[in-house]
Amino acid sequence: MKLIFIYGEAAAGKLTVARHLAGLTGLPLFHNHLVVDAVGAVFPFGSESFIRLREQFWMEVFRAAAAEDRSLIFTFAPEPTVDASFADRVRARVEAGGGEVIFIALTVGAEEQMRRIDNASRAEFGKLRSPELLAELKEAFAASMAAMPPAALTLDTGTLSPEEAADRIAALLS
C-alpha cells in the first residue's frame, strides 16, 4: 500500500494536481476537505470536537487502507489546528500496516498564491478564499509547513501545469 501524501499551502494546487494524478494512476483521491467539510457541518472549525473528529477520521481511513493494501492519494494543508506531529503519526500508522508514505510538497510563489486564492473553484469545498486572511495567517502556515517531513519530490506549481506536476509524481511512483 502506498499513501501519496500531497501537501502545500493554500492555493498551491493540491486538489487540482491530485485529480490529475488520480486520473493517471487510477488511485482513489481522499482529499483534505472531504473530512473537513463533513466534520465542519456539525462542529465549528478549530473547536475541540472538530479537531479530534477530523484526525480520527483521517487516521482510521489510513489504518483501514493499509490493512486492506489499498493505495490512495491524500491532500493536506499544514495549518495550526493540526498537531505538528500529524504527518509523522500518519507515516507510523501506515508503516505499521505494512504500507509506505510518499510525501510530495507543492509550492507556489506568493504572487501566484494571491492570484489564485479567491478563485471561484475554491468555493466548492469552502476553502480559504480571502487574501486578507491568507496574509494574516501566512506566518502560522509557514511554521506548520516547516514541521512537515522531507518530501520525496517538491514541485513549484507556479511554473508547472497541473498535468506536468501529476506526470512528475506518477514518474516517481513507477
N, C-alpha and C positions, 0 to 999 in steps of 0.2 A: 504494500500500500504506500502510495506517495501522496503527501499533502503539499500542494503547491500553494504556499503562503505568500500572497502578493500584498505588500504593504507600502504605504506612502501617505503623504499629507493630503488634505482635502484638495480636490480638483487635479490630482496627479494623473488621473485616467485609469484608476484601478479597475473599476467595473467595466469600462469600455474595452480595455486590454483583455481582461478576464473573459469577457464574452467572446472575443475573437479567439482566444486560446481554447475555450471550451469547444468552439466550432472546429478548430484544427485537431483537437485531441479526442473529442467525444467524452471528456471528463465532465462530471456534473459540477456546476458552479454554486457554491454556498457562499453568497456574498454577505458581508457585514450587515447590511440594512435589512435583510430578511428577519434577523433576530432583533435588531434594534427597533424596527418598526412594530414587530409583534409584541414585544415587552412594553414598548413605549405607548401602545394603545391603552394600557391599563395603568402603568406607573410613570411618573414624571422622569424625564431624562436626568440621570445623575443621582436619583434617590437611592436609598439603601436597597430597596427591593428590586429596583431596575438593575442596578449593578450586579447584585447577587444572581438574579434570574438570567440575565444576559450571559454571564460567564458560565453558569450551569448548563444552559442550553448549548452554547458553543462547545464546551468540553465534552458533553455527553455525545454530541454528534461526532466529534473526533474519536472518542473511545469506541463507539459503535462502528465507525468506518474502518478503523484499524482492525477491530475484531473480525470484521467481515471482509477484510482485504479489499476495501473499496477506495480507490484513489479519488481525489477531488481537488478542486481549486477553491481557495478561501481568500477573500479580500478583507483587508483590515487597515483602519486608520488609527495609528497610535495617538492616543489623546489622554488627558489627565484623569478621566473617570475609569480608565482601565489600569490595573496594577502593572507596574513596570516589569514584573516577573512573568506576565501572562505568556509571552511568546516562548520563554524557556519552559514553562509548565506545559504548554501545548506540545512542545518537542518531546518532553519527558513522557507525556501520556501516549503520544503516537508511537514513540520508540518502544515503550513498554508493551505495546500491542504488536510489535514486530514491523512497524512502519518507519517511514523516513519523511522528514520535513525538509522541503527545499524553499528557502527564503529568497524572495525576489523583491528588490526595492525599486520603486518607481519614484523618480524625482521630476521636478518641474521648476523652472525659474520663477522668481517672484512676479515678474511682469505677466508672464503667461498664466500663472495661477490666478492672479487678479482678473485677468481677462475671462477666464473660464468660470470663476466662482459663482457668477449669477446666471449661468447658462440655464435655460428653461428645462433642459433634460435632467438637471439635478433635483428638480421638484418631485420627480417620480417617486423617490424614496425619502422625501423630507430631509435631504442633505443640506448641509451648511451652504447658504447662498448669499450671505451678507459680507461684502468686502470689509465693512467696518468691524464686524465681529471677528472675521478672519485676522485682521490686523491686530485686534485686541488679544487674540489667543495665540498669535504666532510664536511667542516665546515658550509658552506651555507646550505647544505642539512640537517645537524643536527639541525640548527636553525629552518628550515621550519618544520621538524618533531616535534620539541618541541612545535610548535604552534597548533598542531592538538588536537582536543578534546580527552578526555579519551576514550579508546577503551573498548567495552563490552568484547572483547576477544583479547589477544595478543598471537601470535604463532611464535615460532622460527623455520623458515623453514630450518635452518641448521641441526636441529635434527629431524624434521618431514618430511615424504614424502609429496608430493602434495596431494595425496589421503588421508593421515591421517589428514592433515590440513583441507581439504574440509569436511571430516567427522565430525571434531570437530565444524566447523562453522554450518554445517547442523544440528547437535545435538542442538546447541544453538538456532537455528531458530524454532525447533519443540516444 
